[in-house]
Amino acid sequence: MSQAHELVESDVLVVGGGLAGTLAAIAAKERLGSEGKVVVADKGKVGRSGQSAFAAGIFTAFDPEQDKIDVWMDEIVNWGEFLNDQAWCKLMFENGLRVLKGIDRWGAEKGLTVFEKDGDGRLLRRRSRGHLNTMHYVVNSLPMMDALTSKMRERQVITMNRLMVTDLVTVEGRITGAVGFDYTTNRTYYLRAKTVILCASGCGFRSVFMGHRNLTGDLLAAAYDAGVTFRNMEQYASNTTAKNYDIHGLNLYVGVGGRFLNAKGEEFMWQYHPVLGNRARLQDLVLSFCREIKEGRGPIYLDMSAASQADRALCRKILPESFRLWDRAGIDPFQQPVEWIPAFYGTITSGGGIHINTRCETNIPHLYAAGDITPEPPHGTYSFGGINLGFTAVSGWEAGSNAGSEAQSIQASAIEKSERARAREILRNRMQNLMRADGISGDDLTTAIQQAIIPVDSGYFKTAARLAESWQSLEEITEKLASLRAGSAHELMRVTELESMTKVAKLMVAAARARTESRGYHFREDYPFTDNENWLKWVTITNVDNELKIDTQQVPTPYVQPKEKRSIPPGIKRASSPGA
């Protein structure tokens, strides 16, 4: 496996087959026309792996006939704690409903119900996590992905399943494609393309959340190696979930009246977020859960007994996987409180990722990124529910359109010796674990990576000293990675995943050490306030000559500006008694 068995050439290569990737492929093919060639490669199965197939029913889009842009802009930026890319907020609001209706129309053509309608046939809208004046649409994720994969087949997009893309190929500072291997056939590939779009999910570190166990940050690591700039990596994201059951759907659960209770039976979230209470943003929830438990008021429970019969039926329809599990376990979450915990997300959803402009361009020529592999620029830290799908859809379409247009302007060329040599060198380095007969097993390293960044005092309540300990642990893991062995292509995939998770974890810790304030998910006990005077900045990271370079960039605020120089971050009580 030291040389590429197969060369696959295309005008546009899309890596990742979820919502962003499928829309990017469709848009690129539309721009290129029937003669254009678009390839989608996925580590799992296009349309079924990653997060999109498990999306929990929430898709936010702005409707100019019902909504006020100033109100929406104010809410998303304030709730996103001013780290939002406000230009991206505007772009998403302007284009989201158009993309949504396109997906819904494609689904209807196939007899699929993608977005729920009310009794009059109008798109159903609700409020859930983080929504005060804004609203979201209710989406069925599996029919959504079925509609998109069907449309790709219509457009003759080529799909390659179970192909792990491990590295990007750059020649003279520009992208020329990617290399990877099929872990079921042992075949290696050089995926050569005029333009490349990275659409894979972020890195979830195999934490406790449904559908995320194969999201190990492989493309994030490959992008870092290629010199791509990252942003907001200090925002270690988290969701919440049932402690003992592998489910999803928090947005819907709190949207239909779910309440969080501590061990004393107190509905405590109103003390941490007096405006939204149980529908508070994720950073409010997870940091408040940790504080309640740390101060002896745990465990935490979700009580959904107030949900109406209609809302209970809606939850069952939108979240079929979760309710199959509840039923098999003999649990009715509408009848009994369920123990609830933070679920570490890493860079998934509103965690950090690849820095892009509003054309979805990275700092590397011909390389684009869309969806969860970016920091989801409209979110800021985390604003309100449904931005993940709303942004992913819009950015996928924008990336595909722009990459397709650029590919049209690039002349086809023969592979030069330098390009072939570069691809061969990358593959040879990647395959070296297969040639090591006396290496060690990496079975324990996943746990070691998790222990370095996930525990409360490492991942939620940070200090300079604890972050230094995290960094030292990751450095020790990095040394062990050099001795790993892989006896098969499947084992090589697992080794590569360990290397990727370690690399991404180090980027997160490096950024967390740099940001000396508390904002969003990033709580520093040694800097416990939000500092808008000195830290209204994005932390960026770039690999420069194999050295990790940290920089900052002032956040542009063309539409909404913070009113306070210093404020109280999430995870600190703001009210002395509960109340709505």
N, C-alpha and C positions, 0 to 999 in steps of 0.2 A: 504493500500500500504506500510506497514511498513516492510514486509518481501518479499523476492524474490518469486514471483509466479512460475517462471520458471528458470530452470538451463539449460544453453546452453553451451556445452563443445566443444572445438575445439583444433586442434594443433596450428593454427595461427588465431588470431583475428585481423581483420583490422577495424579500426574505421575511417570512411570517405570514400565516394564512388565516388570521382572525379578521375582525371587522375592518381594521385599517388596511391590512394586506389585500383583502378581496376587493375593497373599494378602490384602492390604489391601482390594482391590476385592471379593473374595469375601466377606470378613468384613463389610464395610460393607453389601453387598447383603443378606446374611443378616440383619443387624440391621434394615435398613430395610423388608424385605419386598418383595413383588412390585411394589408401586406406587412404590418408591424408585428414583431414577435415579442410577447410578454411571457416571462417564466415566473412562477411562484414556487418557492422552496420552503418546506416546513419540517421542523424536527419531528412532529407528530403527523397528524392528518389535517390537510387544509379544510377549514370549516368546522373542525371538531376539537382541536387541541387548543391549549392556551386558555385565556379568560373569557373570550367572547361567547362561547357556547354556554358558559355558566353565568352570564350577566343576569343580574337580579331584577330585571323588569323596569329599570329606570333610565330614561333617555331624555335629557334636557335640551330643549330647543326654544328659541325666542320666536314669538309670533307677532309681527308688526301690527296685526289687526286687533290683538287683544292686550299686548304688553307695551310698556313704556320703556324705551331704551335707557333713559337716565336712571330710572328706578332699578333696572336690572344691572346696569353698570355699577351703580353705587353698592348694591348688595354683593355682587361677586367680588369686588375689590376689597370692600371692608371685611367680608367673611374670609377672603383669601389672604388677609393680613398684609396687603400691599406688595406682596411678592409677585403678583400677577403680571403677565405681559399684557398690558391693556390693549395693545394693537391686536393681539390674538383674541381677546375677549370680543372686540368689535367684529372681527372677521368671523368668529364662530357664530355670533348672534345673527349676522347678516346672511349666513349660508346654511345654518343648521336645519331649518325647516324644509328647505328645498331638498337637501340630501335625504332627510327623513322621509319625505313624501315619495322620493324616487324609490327608496328601499321598499316602502309599503306597497307601491304600485307593482314592483317586480314580484313581490310576494303574492299579491292578488292575482296576477297573471298565472300563477301556479296553484291557485286555490289555497294559499296559506294566509293565515291571520298573523301578521307581524305586529301591528300596533292595535291595541284595544280601542273600541269605539263605544260611545254611549248609546242610549236608546234611539237617538235621532241620527245615528251614523257619523257623529262628529268624533274626532280623535279625543280619547279620554285623557284628562290631565288631573294630576294630584299634587299634593305637597308632602314631602317626606324629610329626610335628613338635611338640615341646613336651610330649607326653604321657608322664607318669611313672606316676601312679596313675589317671589319667582315660583315657577311650577315645572313639572316634568310630565312627559308622556309615558305610557305604560307599554312596554315592549315584551314580546315573546322571543327569547334569545335563540332558541333552536330553529324556529321557522325563519327568523331573520338570517341566520347563517345559511340555511337551506336555500333561501331566495338568492343570496349573493353567490353561492357556489354554482347554482343553476345559471345565473346570468354570466358568470365567467365561462362556463362551458359553451354557452351560446356565442360568446365573443371569441371562442377558440383560444383562450388563455391556457398555457401549458402548466400543469401542476406536477410537483415532485414531492412525494410524501416520504417521511422517515429519512430525510436527508439532513444531517446536522452540519450546518454552516459553522465553521470554526474560526475562519480568518478572512479578512478583507485583503485584496491585492491592490497595492498602489504602486504606480510607476511615475517617477518624477513629480510626486506630490498630488497626483490625481488618481481617482478610483478607476480600476479596469475590470473589477469583478470580485469574485469570492471563491474560496475553496472549501470543500467539505467532504463528508463521506456518508454513504448509506450504511447504517449499522446493522442492517439485515442481510445485505449482499456482499459486504466488504469492498464495495467499489468506491473509488475516490473520484472527485469531480473538480474541474475548473469551470466555474460558471462565469463566463466572460460576458460583459454587457457594456453598452454605451453609458447607461446611467443605472444606479442601484438605489433602491429604497429599502431602508431597514424598518420593519414593521413588527418585529417580534415583541413579546411582552418583556417586562422588567425582570428583576431578580427577587424571587420570594423566599429563597433560602430553605425550601422544603418545610416551611412553617405549617401551622395548623389552619389551613383554609382550603375549602373544596376547590378542586380543579387546578391547583397551583403547584403541584409537586414536581412538575417537569420544567418549571420556569426558573432557570438557574443562571440567567444573565449572560449566556454565551455570546450573544451579539454585542452586548455592552462591553464585555471584555475585548472582543475583537475590534470594536470601534476605538476603544482606548489605545490599544496597541497600534492602530493606524494613525493616531494623532488627532482623533476627533475630540472636540471640546464638550465637556459635561457641565451641568448646572444643577444647583439645589440638592446635591447629594447628601447634605446634612439632614434632610428631611426624611428620617427613617419612618416610613408610613406604616400605619396599622389599621386594621379593621377590628371588629369584634365578632365573636361567634359563640355558639354553645360549647361548653367545656367538654362534653362527652359525646357529641354527635357532629358528624362531618356534614354541615349544612351551609346554606347561604341565604341571603334575602333580608338583611337587616333593614335596608331602606324601606321595604314594604312593611316589615313588622312594626317599625316605629310610625310609619305613615298611617297605619290603621289603628293606632292607639296604644302601642306597646309602651310599657313603663319600666324603667330601671329601678330596682330596689336593692338596698344594702341589707346586711344581715339583721339590722334592727327593723327592717320593714319600711325604711324611710325612702321616699322618692327624691333622691339626693341631687339629681342633675340640675334641678332649678337653682340650687345654691352655686353651681359652677357656671351655668349659663341661664340667667334669669329670663331671657327673651325666648329661647328655643327649648330649654329643658331637655326632655328625652329625644327631641329631634335635633340636638346640637350636632355640630360638625364632628368628624372622626377624631381630630386632635383633642377636642374637648372631652369626648367620651373616653378614649383610652387613657389619657393622663389623669382624668378624674377617677376612673376605675382603679388605677394604680395607687392614687393617693388614698382613696377610701380603704383599700386593702392594707396599705402600708401603715395607716393610722388605726388599724384594728377593727374596721367596720365591714370587712369582707366575710364571706364571698358576695358576689353581685348576682342578681337574678333579673331575668326579663319576664315581665308579667303581661300577657297579651289578652287577658280575659275581657277587656273592654271592646274588643273588635266585634263589629256587627256580623251577622250571618253572611251578608253580601260580601263583606271584606274578607271573611274567612274563605269563602269560595274563590275570590279573586287570588288570594295568596296561593291556594292549592293549584290554580290554573297556571300561574306565572312561574311557580317554583316546584315543578313536579318531582325533581330529583330529591329535594329536601323532604317533601311530604311522603314520598315512598319510604324514606329512611325513618321518619317519625312514626309512620304506621307500623313498620316492621318492628320498631323498638317498643311499640305499645304506648307511645307518648302522644298526648294531645297538647301541643304548646298553647292552645287557646284555653285550656282548662287548668293547667298547673304551671307555676313559675319554673323556668329552666335556668340552671346556673350558667352564667355568661362570663366570658373572659376576653382580654385583648388578644388579637390575632396578628402577629407581626407580619407585615407586608414587604418590608425592605424597600425596593424602588418601585413596586407595583402601584398602580393608580397615581396618586399625587406625590409619590416619592421622586427623587431626582432622576435625571437621564440626559440624553443627548440634546445639546443646545441647538435650537433651530430658529430661523427667521420665519416670517409669515408666508414665505414660499416653501417652507419645509426644507430649506437648504441647510446643510451643515457647513463647517469651515473647510471641508475637503471638496474640491471640485467634482461635480457629477454625482455626489453622494447626498441622498435625502433621507429623512427620517419622519415617521408619523406614528401617532398612537402612543401606547404605553411606554415605548422605549425612550420617549422624550420626558421632560419633567411635567408634561401636560400644562403648557404655559398659561392657559386661562385660569387654572385652579389657584395659582399662587402657592399657598400652603395646602389647604383644602377648603373649598368655598361651600358648595352645596351639591347634593346628590344628582347624578345624571350627567355631570360634566365629563366623566370618564368616557361614556359612550358618545355623547354629543361632540366632544373634541376629537375623539378617535375617528369618528365618521367623517367630519369635515377635513381633518388633517390628512386622512387617507385619500380623499378625493383630490385635495389640493396637491399633495405630493405626486399622485399619479398623473394629474394633468400637467404639472410643471416638468416632471421628469420625462414624460412623453414628448412634450414640446422640445425640450433640450435634445433628446435623442434624435429627433428629426433633423436637427442642425449639425449632427456629428456624422462625418463620413465613415463608412465602414472601412476597416483596415485589417491587414494581415497581422498575425501575432508576431511581434518582434522577438528576437532572441532574448533581450533583457526581460521582457514580460514573461516569457515562458520559463526563464531561469528563476525569476522571482516567485512564481507560483510553485515551481518544483521545490525551491528552498523552504517555503512556508510549509508545504506538506511534509517534507522530510523532517523538519523540526517537530511538527505536530505528531508524527507517527513514531517518534523515538521511544515512547513508552512501550510500544509493541515489541521493540527489539531488545528490551531489558529483561533478562532472564531471572535476575536475582533481586528485583525491586521489592518494595513492601506493598501491602494492601492498603487501600484508602478507606476501609470500612468505618473507621472511627473519626475521620476528619470532618464529616458533615456535622456531627455533634460538636466538635471542637469549634468549627466556624460559628455555629449557632450560639455557643456559650460565650463567644467573644463579643457578640453584638446584640443579642436578644434579651437577656435578663434585665429586670427593672433598672438596676443601677448601671447598666451599660447602654441600654437602648431607649430608656424613657427618661430617667432622671440622671443626667450626665454631669460630670465634673472634669476638669483638666486631668486630674490624677487617674480617674477611671478610664478616660479615653486613651491615656497613655498605656494603661494596662491592656486595653483592647488592641491597640496597635502592636504591642509587643507579642501578644498571643497570635495575631495574624502573621507577623514576621516569622514566628516559629513554625506556623503551619506552612508558610511559603517554602521554608527550607525542606520540610518533609515532602512537599509536592514533587521536588526534584528527584525523589527516589521511588516514585510510584511506578508500578508495572501494570500492564494491561494485556491479558492473554487472548483477547478477541476484540473485534470492532465494537461490540456492545460494551465491553469493559473500558475500551478507550473512550467511549462516549461518557461514561461515568467519571473517568479521570479528568476529562476535559471540563465536565460540569463542576468538579471540585476546584479546579484551577480558576474557572470563571467566577464562582461564588467568592473565592478568596480575594481575587482581584477587585471585584465590585465592593466587597466589604471594606477593603482598604481605602477605596475612594470615598466611601461614606464616612469612615472615621476621620480621614484627613480633612474633609470639609467640615465635620462637626468640631474638630479642634480649632478650625479657623474662625468660625462664627461665635464671637464672644457676646452673645445675647440669647434670649429665649424668644422663639417665634414659631408658631405652628406646632408640629410634632417635636421640634427641637427645643427641649427644656434643659437649660444649664443651671444647676443649683448654685454655681458660683457666679452666674450672671442672670438673676431671676426676673429681669424685666425686658420688655420689648423696647429697643432703642432705635426709634425712627430718625434720630438726628445723625447717628453714626453708622447704622446698619441697614438703611433702606437700600440694600445691595444684594445682587446675586453673587454667590460664591461659584467660581468656575474652576475647572480642573482640566488640564491638557497634558498629554505625554509629549514632552519635548526632549528629544535625544535620550529616550529611556529614563527620563527623570520626571517625577510628578510635579507639575508646576501649578500652584494655586494663585488665583487672582480674584479680583472683585470687579463688578460692573454696576454702576449706579442704575437703579430701577427707574425707567422712564414712567412718569405719571401724567400723561397728557389729559386725562379725563377726571380722575379722582385722586385727591391728595390726602394724606393722613392729617388729622386735626391736632394730634398730640405728638410731642417729641418723645414721650415715654409712656408706656401703657402696660397693663397687666396681661400676661400671656395666658393661653389655655392651661387648665389643670390647677388653677388656684381659685378658692371659693370667692364669690363676689357678693353673695347675699347670705344673711344670717339665718333665714328660714325659708322653707319651700314656698313656692307660689307661682301661679301662672300669669 
